[in-house]
């Protein structure tokens, strides 16, 4: 898995501007991976 694409996807997810489908297309990752990252981000405690 391309770590740069994953990092970009995480950044886009935290901005909450694009849909998961749009992020998947932008960073060229499967939608399933974007949804997995989104779940991880919502599970992390905010400090």
N, C-alpha and C positions, 0 to 999 in steps of 0.2 A: 504494500500500500504506500502510495506517495505521501510522505510525511508533510511536505509543503502543502499539498492539496488538503490534507486533514486539518492542518493549522489554519489555512484560509477558510475552510468550512466552519471551524469553530468560531473564528472571528465574525463571519457573516451571521452565524446563528445568534451570537450574543448581541448583534446590532438589531435583531428582530425586525428587519425591513423586508427581507425576501422570503418567499415560501421555500419549503424543503425541496420542492421540485426545481425551483430556480437555482438554488444553491448547488444541487446535484449537477445540474447542467453547467453552471459556471465553473465549477472546480473539477468537472469530469470524474465524479465519483458516483457509485450506485446510490440510488435513493435510500436503500436499506442502510447504508453506511451513514448517511446524513441523519436518518431517524435514530440510529444507534447513538451518534454523537449528541443529538438533541436530548435524548434520555439521560445520557451521562451528565450533561450540563445542568439539567433540572434536578438531578440527584445530588449535585455537589452543594455543600453548605456555602452560603454567602457570607464572606468575612468582612 
